[in-house]
């Protein structure tokens, strides 16, 4: 299966630093939706998922009670504390607020922990009036909303930003808008944003943007040619090459070319073993019924929610001794998320995957997958919905998937095979 949504990596959460050819700007693309992360759609269904009885919310009994310990921030703790203290005294200093927010967002991507994205959002909370919000803060808010799968809110923030007069092009904003529209299954709107990426001078990113959409529509050959050309062109940073190679791998995966996808995933990880590509390759290995390789790939990764989910799925598939332990830990994390729904830790797609592949509850998985598709429509979302419909023996749900794919114009050999149209 494809990458997780909400976690570091759904298309909307995929953290890839793309440096444009023009030296005066840098574009950072978060691919969700989902490919990388996680907002909490359908959290009301978690109670049924965890237990038939309602769970009580966490209620601290005294001020110094420890509810949960977050992983430490990278870098100097003293510097992090200093910046937080300064921000508390100067909450409307945009340079300071953005510095703290970027630090937290980087940590969210690195660890696959969306709680840090919430902390980044708090860092820019000094501006409640959008009209007075600095451009950089508004762009950060849109990026965080995207990461948390608040896609409609992210679109509104981006459109407000792009409506402001500016002497400089805004490739970052246009590329983020193209990504969000793609995650929502609005390919024509994404194409329009890709055109503006090109007009902003980010030619490589615009070409890749168009190629992504072309591949989703089924033009695998044309998109493959574009990615191959971009990879063979002027030398790009390893992160950019890895992003292009991972996009090519996912294209091949959807085209039903497993051997080519495997080669591209390995090449991407050799270029830069980032969390998104690692998780995506892990999903591919699980999909190809190669769970032992998936476990080997993921065993040394930080046990984020995204990694733990895949360990639980691969362990169940391989029937390893640790499978039950990983599944129990995943179950506990979901229970904790249910006690703290404001944390938005788990997304419907990941819940559906766990319910189907580990808990063997296809009807619950179908309900979760349906709720998820109401929010985002990446290829993996449709694939999981089709798989849950098939496992539930719901012909009507399978027909719904077929209609939705037709409406979107989405082509994915994996989902078509589940629908019996492969």
Secondary structure, DSSP 8 states (H G I E B T S, - for coil): ----SSSS-BTTTEEEEEE-SSTT-EEEEEE-TTB-----TTGGGHHHHH-SS-------SSTT---------SS-HHHHHHHHHHHHH-TT-HHHHHHHHHHHHHHHHHHT-THHHHHHHHHTTT---GGG--HHHHHHHHHHHHHTT-HHHHHHHHHHHHTS--SS--HHHHHHHHHHHHHTT-HHHHHHHHHHHHHTT-HHHHHHHHHHHHHHTT-HHHHHHHHHHHHHSS---HHHHHHHHHHHHHHHHHTT-HHHHHHHHHHHHHH---HHHHHHHHHHHHHTT-HHHHHHHHTTS---HHHHHHHHHHHHHHT-TTHHHHHHHHHHHHHHHHHTGGG----HHHHHHHHHHTS--HHHHHHHHHHHHTT---HHHHHHHHHHHHHTT-HHHHHHHHHHHHHHT---HHHHHHTT--
